[in-house]
Amino acid sequence: MDVAIVGGGIGGLATALTLHQLGIGCTVYESVRKIEPLGLGINLQPYCVRELFQLGLEDRVRDLGIPARGLAYYTRRGQHVLTEKLGTEAGFDWPQFHMHRGAFHAMLADEVRRRLGDDALKLGHRLDRIERAGGKTVAHLVDRDTGEALDPVSPGVLIGADGVHSTVRAHFYPDERPPHWNRVIMWRGATDDVRILDGRTMVVAGTYRQKFVAYQVKKPPAGRGPGEPDIMLNWICELIVPEGTDYREEDWNRSGSMDDFAGAFVDWKFD
Ligand SMILES: Cc1cc2nc3c(=O)[nH]c(=O)nc-3n(C[C@H](O)[C@H](O)[C@H](O)COP(=O)(O)OP(=O)(O)OC[C@H]3O[C@@H](n4cnc5c(N)ncnc54)[C@H](O)[C@@H]3O)c2cc1C
């Protein structure tokens, strides 16, 4: 059986590694032309870490991640409410890790190439549409940059791992409306060499209307200059914006402006 996976994000690449471990051949078709260390902090929960360890990635995950110890809640004035334990501290058999999403994604891509071969990850291949013909599924692919048609593929199984605006899902549910936006906007940033609490605890301050989240992550090796600190503080300022706010489709890579959110947090002063 041959399998085509559409989308080489974290889901698609982890699926490819799992299929390979089961002895099932697969190819990943990813729209972007280059895998870059995008994003900031991500939390790998114990049940996800278990899968990664079973894939033989324990050393690489430990190398990239900071094992989480706790999740500490504070009020908007910095008063401590409660600290929950996380990962092995909470009794799980596997740790939870704070990690740089881009470094994690790059590691998975590297493992897919190393184990399955360079040809198993086809970059610049965007799924344009799916067709059912003669009992077969045909995936029509285009070059992401030029829009030029590429050779169609007709796999035994096609797996959609192409994110929240999935072309695969749209094929099966053509009348489905776009995801409903809850008016939450998160501004993400990173600050060099700042340590909070014990370095392994995530801080969540405020309420669901206005929140500040912070935890430390290791910098991706690719983006670290010589002599630079290898730890940075990943932080998120989260606001519910008013109804009718001019909303542009979400994007993990759009630059934000401090003017858009810093005013709302100006009196949040913690020790
Ligand atoms: C650039 C980026 C940065 C992110 N940063 C963070 C972060 O800092 N912190 C955090 O917690 N989460 C972040 N996320 C979200 C998180 O990685 C994902 O929500 C989660 O891992 C789910 O992964 P996924 O593989 O299902 O989807 P995604 O990570 O969204 O991956 C989907 C992949 O499919 C590809 N794709 C889409 N359409 C097509 C198509 N038609 N044909 C071929 N390929 C297609 C996309 O290019 C993408 O690589 C980020 C996601 C992205 C894409």
The ligand as an ORCA input file, in Angstrom:
! r2SCAN-3c Opt
* xyz 0 1
  C       4.044     28.436     10.339
  C       3.368     27.909     11.591
  C       3.790     28.375     12.845
  C       3.177     27.901     14.003
  N       3.623     28.356     15.211
  C       3.101     27.842     16.368
  C       3.592     28.243     17.633
  O       4.507     29.042     17.726
  N       3.040     27.701     18.751
  C       1.999     26.809     18.697
  O       1.544     26.346     19.747
  N       1.511     26.413     17.501
  C       2.032     26.909     16.335
  N       1.553     26.499     15.115
  C       0.420     25.573     15.124
  C       0.822     24.176     15.343
  O       2.072     23.874     14.794
  C      -0.261     23.366     14.667
  O      -1.526     23.890     14.965
  C      -0.292     21.968     15.153
  O       0.999     21.454     15.200
  C      -1.152     21.148     14.209
  O      -0.337     20.756     13.135
  P      -0.877     20.265     11.781
  O       0.226     19.477     11.169
  O      -2.219     19.624     11.921
  O      -1.144     21.587     10.958
  P      -0.151     22.739     10.507
  O       0.960     22.912     11.456
  O      -0.996     23.932     10.194
  O       0.482     22.155      9.154
  C      -0.247     22.054      7.947
  C       0.786     21.985      6.826
  O       0.085     21.725      5.610
  C       0.601     22.566      4.592
  N      -0.474     22.748      3.618
  C      -1.597     23.500      3.762
  N      -2.364     23.393      2.668
  C      -1.716     22.554      1.804
  C      -2.025     22.063      0.509
  N      -3.143     22.403     -0.131
  N      -1.136     21.210     -0.100
  C       0.026     20.841      0.554
  N       0.354     21.302      1.786
  C      -0.510     22.139      2.414
  C       1.008     23.831      5.313
  O       1.996     24.541      4.585
  C       1.537     23.288      6.631
  O       2.917     23.013      6.587
  C       2.114     26.957     13.925
  C       1.679     26.481     12.656
  C       2.296     26.949     11.503
  C       1.822     26.419     10.136
*
